[in-house]
């Protein structure tokens, strides 16, 4: 029987500092000792700087471990969220490994979750909560961005035409605002977006698509 561990951190900063990875490795090692399992340091797969949103089999070390284990092997995870953040992926991987005869132990869930006991039930429930938490965080981030956008602050991505970013605040760019004003006048006189696109290219040496012009003028209303 092969015994393996799996540790993961999301950011490269965490990976460089190594504290979380070291702590997870110590937890895995201590758990193996407490269960009388023979685990070497080389058998702990370390995933550095990989988001939990990436499916387990798509991670470099996750894929290597997933393809390596065989019937009778055992994998130790320190925590549920080190392995999965997506309920569907969690349950698919669990089902696949269970069918192959691989045992999975989560330290934070009290041990083996591939059996039919309370650990398996808790695993299913907590996997759902992990997904809920991820979605809740994403929603909160979107809400914060909307608030910042309403306050005229820059929220990332490409700079909007007509503005420059100063200390993370959108500030009108006079020369581009003048062009937007001219675009409005032309549009008011009946020019098509394609016509304005051609005018910008020929007279202003600017390559902005008709769709982009429409967006700029809608935002400027």
C-alpha positions as CSV (number, residue, x, y, z in Angstrom):
1,X,0.0,0.0,0.0
2,X,1.3,3.4,-1.0
3,X,0.7,6.4,1.3
4,X,0.7,9.9,-0.1
5,X,0.1,13.4,1.1
6,X,-1.1,16.5,-0.7
7,X,-0.5,20.1,0.3
8,X,-1.5,23.3,-1.7
9,X,-1.3,27.1,-1.4
10,X,-3.0,29.5,-3.8
11,X,-0.6,32.3,-4.2
12,X,3.0,32.5,-5.3
13,X,3.8,34.7,-2.3
14,X,2.6,31.9,0.0
15,X,4.6,29.4,-2.0
16,X,7.8,31.5,-1.6
17,X,7.3,32.0,2.1
18,X,6.6,28.3,2.5
19,X,5.0,28.6,5.9
20,X,1.6,27.2,5.0
21,X,3.1,24.4,2.9
22,X,5.4,23.5,5.8
23,X,2.6,23.5,8.3
24,X,0.4,21.3,6.0
25,X,3.3,18.9,5.5
26,X,3.8,18.7,9.3
27,X,0.1,18.0,9.8
28,X,0.1,15.2,7.2
29,X,3.3,13.7,8.6
30,X,1.9,13.8,12.2
31,X,-1.4,12.2,11.1
32,X,0.4,9.4,9.3
33,X,2.4,8.7,12.4
34,X,-0.7,8.7,14.6
35,X,-2.3,6.1,12.3
36,X,0.8,4.0,12.0
37,X,1.2,4.7,8.3
38,X,4.5,4.7,6.5
39,X,4.8,8.0,4.7
40,X,8.1,9.5,3.4
41,X,8.7,13.2,2.8
42,X,9.1,12.5,-0.9
43,X,5.6,11.1,-1.1
44,X,4.0,14.5,-0.1
45,X,2.9,16.2,-3.3
46,X,3.3,20.0,-3.0
47,X,1.1,22.3,-5.1
48,X,2.6,25.8,-5.0
49,X,0.8,28.9,-6.2
50,X,-2.2,27.0,-7.7
51,X,-5.8,28.2,-7.1
52,X,-8.4,25.9,-5.6
53,X,-10.6,26.9,-8.4
54,X,-8.5,24.8,-10.8
55,X,-9.9,21.3,-10.9
56,X,-7.8,18.7,-9.1
57,X,-6.8,16.7,-12.3
58,X,-5.8,20.0,-14.0
59,X,-3.2,20.9,-11.4
60,X,0.4,19.7,-12.1
61,X,0.8,17.8,-8.8
62,X,-2.8,16.9,-8.5
63,X,-2.8,15.3,-11.9
64,X,0.4,13.4,-11.1
65,X,-1.0,12.1,-7.9
66,X,-4.3,11.3,-9.4
67,X,-2.7,9.2,-12.1
68,X,-0.2,7.6,-9.8
69,X,-2.4,6.0,-7.1
70,X,-3.7,2.5,-7.4
71,X,-5.9,0.1,-5.5
72,X,-5.1,0.0,-1.8
73,X,-3.2,3.3,-1.8
74,X,-4.1,6.1,0.6
75,X,-4.0,9.9,0.2
76,X,-3.9,12.3,3.2
77,X,-5.2,15.9,2.8
78,X,-4.8,18.3,5.7
79,X,-8.1,20.2,4.9
80,X,-10.9,19.9,2.4
81,X,-10.2,23.3,0.8
82,X,-6.6,22.3,0.1
83,X,-8.0,19.6,-2.3
84,X,-11.3,21.0,-3.6
85,X,-13.3,24.2,-4.0
86,X,-15.9,22.8,-6.3
87,X,-18.5,20.3,-5.2
88,X,-18.9,18.6,-8.6
89,X,-15.1,18.1,-9.0
90,X,-14.8,17.0,-5.4
91,X,-17.4,14.3,-5.7
92,X,-16.3,13.2,-9.1
93,X,-12.7,12.7,-7.9
94,X,-13.9,11.0,-4.7
95,X,-16.1,8.6,-6.7
96,X,-13.3,7.8,-9.2
97,X,-10.7,7.1,-6.5
98,X,-13.2,5.1,-4.5
99,X,-14.0,2.9,-7.5
100,X,-10.3,2.4,-8.0
101,X,-10.0,1.3,-4.4
102,X,-8.0,4.3,-3.2
103,X,-8.6,5.6,0.3
104,X,-8.9,9.3,1.0
105,X,-8.3,10.8,4.5
106,X,-9.1,14.4,5.4
107,X,-7.5,15.4,8.7
108,X,-10.1,18.2,9.3
109,X,-12.9,15.7,8.7
110,X,-11.5,13.2,11.2
111,X,-10.1,10.6,8.7
112,X,-11.4,8.3,6.0
113,X,-14.1,9.8,3.8
114,X,-14.3,7.0,1.2
115,X,-16.3,4.7,3.5
116,X,-20.0,4.9,4.2
117,X,-19.6,6.5,7.6
118,X,-20.1,9.9,9.0
119,X,-16.9,11.2,7.3
120,X,-18.4,10.6,3.9
121,X,-21.5,12.5,4.9
122,X,-19.6,15.4,6.3
123,X,-17.4,15.5,3.2
124,X,-20.4,15.9,0.9
125,X,-21.9,18.7,3.1
126,X,-18.6,20.6,3.5
127,X,-17.9,20.3,-0.3
128,X,-21.2,22.1,-0.9
129,X,-20.2,24.8,1.7
130,X,-16.8,25.2,0.0
131,X,-18.5,26.0,-3.3
132,X,-21.0,28.3,-1.5
133,X,-18.1,30.2,0.1
134,X,-16.2,30.6,-3.2
135,X,-19.4,32.0,-4.9
136,X,-20.0,34.3,-1.9
137,X,-16.5,35.7,-2.2
138,X,-16.9,36.2,-5.9
139,X,-20.2,38.0,-5.4
140,X,-18.6,40.2,-2.7
141,X,-15.8,41.1,-5.1
142,X,-18.2,42.0,-7.8
143,X,-20.2,44.2,-5.4
144,X,-17.1,46.0,-4.3
145,X,-16.1,46.6,-7.9
146,X,-19.5,48.0,-8.7
147,X,-19.3,50.4,-5.7
148,X,-15.8,51.5,-6.8
149,X,-17.0,52.0,-10.4
150,X,-20.0,54.1,-9.2
151,X,-17.5,56.2,-7.2
152,X,-15.5,56.8,-10.4
153,X,-12.6,54.6,-9.3
154,X,-10.5,52.3,-11.5
155,X,-11.4,48.7,-11.0
156,X,-8.8,47.1,-13.3
157,X,-8.7,46.0,-16.9
158,X,-8.1,48.4,-19.8
159,X,-8.2,52.1,-19.4
160,X,-11.5,53.6,-20.7
161,X,-11.1,56.0,-23.6
162,X,-11.5,59.5,-22.4
163,X,-10.0,58.9,-19.0
164,X,-6.7,58.4,-17.4
165,X,-6.0,56.7,-14.0
166,X,-4.5,58.8,-11.2
167,X,-4.1,57.1,-7.8
168,X,-6.7,54.5,-8.9
169,X,-9.2,57.2,-9.7
170,X,-10.6,57.8,-13.2
171,X,-9.8,61.4,-14.3
172,X,-11.1,62.9,-17.5
173,X,-8.4,63.1,-20.2
174,X,-8.9,66.5,-21.9
175,X,-7.7,65.6,-25.4
176,X,-9.8,62.4,-25.6
177,X,-12.8,64.1,-24.0
178,X,-12.6,66.6,-26.9
179,X,-12.7,63.8,-29.4
180,X,-15.7,62.2,-27.6
181,X,-17.5,65.6,-27.8
182,X,-16.8,65.6,-31.6
183,X,-18.1,62.1,-31.9
184,X,-21.3,63.1,-30.1
185,X,-21.8,66.0,-32.5
186,X,-21.3,63.7,-35.6
187,X,-23.6,61.1,-34.2
188,X,-26.2,63.8,-33.5
189,X,-26.0,64.8,-37.1
190,X,-26.8,61.3,-38.2
191,X,-23.3,59.8,-38.8
192,X,-23.3,56.0,-38.4
193,X,-20.9,54.3,-36.0
194,X,-19.1,53.0,-39.1
195,X,-18.8,56.5,-40.4
196,X,-17.3,57.8,-37.2
197,X,-14.9,54.8,-37.1
198,X,-13.7,55.8,-40.6
199,X,-13.4,59.5,-39.5
200,X,-11.4,58.6,-36.4
201,X,-9.0,56.4,-38.5
202,X,-8.5,58.9,-41.2
203,X,-8.5,62.2,-39.3
204,X,-7.4,61.3,-35.8
205,X,-5.3,58.2,-36.5
206,X,-7.3,56.2,-33.9
207,X,-8.4,52.6,-34.4
208,X,-11.6,52.2,-32.5
209,X,-14.2,49.8,-33.8
210,X,-17.8,50.8,-34.4
211,X,-18.9,48.7,-31.5
212,X,-16.2,50.4,-29.3
213,X,-17.5,53.8,-30.4
214,X,-21.0,52.9,-29.5
215,X,-19.9,51.8,-26.0
216,X,-17.9,55.0,-25.5
217,X,-20.8,57.2,-26.5
218,X,-23.3,55.2,-24.4
219,X,-21.0,55.6,-21.4
220,X,-20.6,59.3,-22.0
221,X,-24.4,59.9,-21.9
